[in-house]
Amino acid sequence: MSTDNRQVNAFLAFAPAFEYMIDAAQRSVLFFDILRQRGNLYREYCAAKVPHVLSYGAELVLDGRTFARPANYLLARIIPPKGVEVDPTRRPFVVIDPRAGNGPGIGGFKADSELGVALKAGHPCYFVGFLPEPMPGQTLEDVARAEAIFLEKVIALHPNADGKPCVIGNCQAGWAVMLLASIRPELFGPIILAGSPLSYWAGVHGKNPMRYSGGLLGGTWLTALTSDMGAGKFDGSWLVQNFENQNPANTLWSKQYNVYSKVDTEGPRYLEFERWWGSSVDLNAEEIQFIVDELFVGNNLAAGRIETSDGMSVDLRNIRTPIVVFCSKGDNITPPQQALDWILDLYDDVEEIRSYGQTIVYTVHESVGHLGIFVSGGVARKEHNEFSSNIDLIDLLPPGLYEAKFERRSADIVNPELTSGEWVMRCEQRTLDDIRAMGGNSPEDERRFATAARVSEINLALYRAFAQPIVKAMVTPQLAELIAHCHPRRMQYEIFSDANPFMSWIEKAAEQARENRKPVSAENPFLAAQEKVSEQIVKVLDDWRDRTERLSESVFMAIYGLPALQAAAGIDPKVERPRKPGKSLLHQQLLEARIAELNLLINKGGLRECTIRGLLYVGMARGHVDERGAQALRQFRLAMQGSGMTLTQYKQMAREQYFLLLLEPEATMAAVSDLLPASKDEREKALEVIRRVANAGGDVTGEAAERLKKVVAIFEGQEPASPSTDVASVPFAAVERAKAS
């Protein structure tokens, strides 16, 4: 072989390495330039007077800083983008962003977002955001009062709307909304909770390690220490860091590697998200201490153990509007148990839910992560779009527990004109056993968490008595600012920005790299090796996380399961759920009085009441409500609005008829023949409405078909069945059970 051929073969052998080295060098420069841009965006965000990441135009409506009890919250009206029209008579949507470390705007971060789908559905939209710095002395109660004023303003701006505002609470904002709604229920239409932890102790073994952190750290004294190190303010960067610690593989490697490996295309998406993720806000010491003491470690919200400054008890059973809970099995921050087990805390069964007139709808995504619940475009186009398009369906559901299911719209769908979008929503009746089947705490686990809460109270009292005065005396505002500025999360943005003189050459080097870009071929073996190395790094970090989480759970269970420690903390070993709220005697008395009132309505009403009775009587046998039936019902309701009936009046009438059918179904239906008008035409029109609504989601079969035949016979003047003397008793069962207990 000639020398030339050997040289050529040698070059060909090393060609993949040369190709990869050139590509890797260029990618490295471009990657650091993206980090430089990220750092500059962070500095711009911090310098803004009202920083946010909303992708929509907005105009200020109210500034909470001007209130008698000021709060750093703002109410803004979202300006519909070009080509989108909203109907001022439709129910307004109010999106409240979470104040859990990051800045505001994530609910309207993209066109396909909670705000985006609500605007597309024709609803006026408002956004409740906040500023980075809290007002002096601001408490969570001040924030709640400010949000109440915001909702009063939205209601005043839409006097002709077909319902009270639908309020969306993301993550932390969800439990804040529930807290306010239990005190001021008259301000709310349906409430949508996206990834909101309302029952923080709940979870399953082997997962959800974040709930153990309070106990493993000895309680909330560390929160008080951190606030004191901030001179009375808690740096939200610590909250964000806690979230990042749940997935070290993504935090330390995958997120950055994804940008490095796709540096030519991934930069804009990465920078868009990092503009929000890199932001941070402060909370007053009083605010964060309330959160960790009462909500997280104390788990007092669902237990009804929280009181306002004027002595009003926060009881989530006071909420009368529908509650929609959206959670995911892929969410390790707010797993389904934390999002749903408050229902088990408050109610013994679905009968009791109905006795409070409450409607709860939940849906569980199979895989999306915590942020994806309110950030993912796919989720917005599916779940949030269906919630927005069918909010009237949710508002008019009879009291009870439902699971929302979504089926892709097919070509042969029945009554396609009654659907919107790519999916069809159906609400199926559920019981509390369906929630229990997802897993949860045993009585022993509940006592462990109750012990941890008591230990936290003791340690916090010790810190306040002995250490807090010393820390407060040592930390000046200047020192607190320096400590905050040197936080690792802030430094990782600052160090790669243009404020660092050593980054000055990166921008020009990146321009040259783009001009001479030579990306590596997909078949290059070194690229494949790079991917393998990355996979191994992720595997190692995931394994380390899993081992750490198992150890954390074992330590927590062992320490707080000690009988001696539980006895010292005053935990009764015979009590299964130490934080379960008590029953209200007043509620039972009111329920008895209401049942007596309802019995008087059996023989009262006219054609409208009879039509609703017929619809409900047939629908109650099906066990689910389809959005197509709801849309047909909406057309009937709008026709009644033309005769002067408002949505509120319609809803009240529908609920009265529903409870009558629960109490005495046969007697209620037997009374219809006497209440119907004599006009055959009017009866036929009402019967057509019943048939249209009943068949909107497909042919009526089974027991529902038999009930429909009976309704037809009654409306056509045939002799109805004799009324039963037995009292069907969903509300009665709740009364009798309460009396016995």
Summary of the structure (lengths in Angstrom):
residues: 741
radius of gyration: 29.5
end to end distance: 98.5
largest distance: 110.4
contacts: 2445
relative contact order: 0.10
helix: 57%
strand: 10%
